[in-house]
């Protein structure tokens, strides 16, 4: 397994990439643009090439791109829906330019229009992008803490999207804190086994391409998304040790999205997480 962080880009990409290497990071996730805005990123191809070369020199891979939070392919609002499709398309293009094999996307929310309608909108949106889908870029649907009109709280819904789009490279990004919030017991080996069995049944374990390793301080099944430092929350070290006991690929990326990113807490969380590896 390759451990890394979601890298803040204050002080620049190169500074943060070198810092990541110094604290023991082996993989990295970034936003390609403003995570809370609709404007596509304006990065020159020359700068992207420089980024790729630096990561190769530092042996940091893979680079993972996380989409903006505003994207909602299940939205009943047509303006939001169209903006979401356009921004996803540009993010996929940016991933290709960065040589990033994975783009992470939250499944979205139906906004009160019903699960069936929301799922259908997502499927139609992704199917519409098939003709322009960049080669060697896989879209990873991230599970959410669920609740309300969220479509990503349960693995079965993500599995349904994947099964309905066999021609599109889709996979799963498993967020441990979100799974806990949705009611999956990530603090016990039994609970983790049950979740992984559901992944295998709904889409196949080979679709699980990325883990977001986050502890959490909320109650299980609370439908709340609150990230906490590794070992200091409800999942605890026992939960991460149980998760990492499973047979994983040596190159499976594991990304931290813990609080206080860009501080010494990054190194602490990486070291604590590494201590959970078998």
C-alpha angles and dihedrals in degrees: 000000000000115000124208146137142248096261121222112219100214108128089024140285097277095051092050094044091054090046090051090054091049093055093048103264118157102177135025144205126202141170109246090213142351106333091208100041140074097223112109116237117269103213120146119236088238091058091047090053090051090052092050092048092050093050090051091051090050093044091235111151151201105022109211125200120212117204124234114276092237094069110109115167090180094058118133089206106093095208091053090044093052093044089049093053092048094048092046090051091052092046091053089050091050090051090055091051090049093049086239110157096198137052116189120216133178109231093235140223131282091214095225096312094111137266095267095053092045093051092048092052092053092048092048092047094052093043089054090059095053096098093055099036110136117240119256094015118119123194112223116203110214121216114236135207087262128209130124113023095338115137099196105060096097128048092226092067093050088047091054091055091048094048092050092054106047091153094059123077100244130161143162131265107198114209111195096203092048091048090053091050090051091053105267111135102231091168095073135056090229092054092047091050090052092051093048091048088055090051090050092048097046102041112345127268090256087073091064099097104156140028124206101205109205132149119215139205099207127099118268112266092016092126087227125134109216121147122207138182116282112273094008098088143058096287092053131177092299090061095051092044089052091049094049092049088074119096105268133171113264089235098046106132118231115192127196118217095175125148124278095034113190094035135093086276088080092064092044093051093046092051092046092048091048089054087062093060114105 
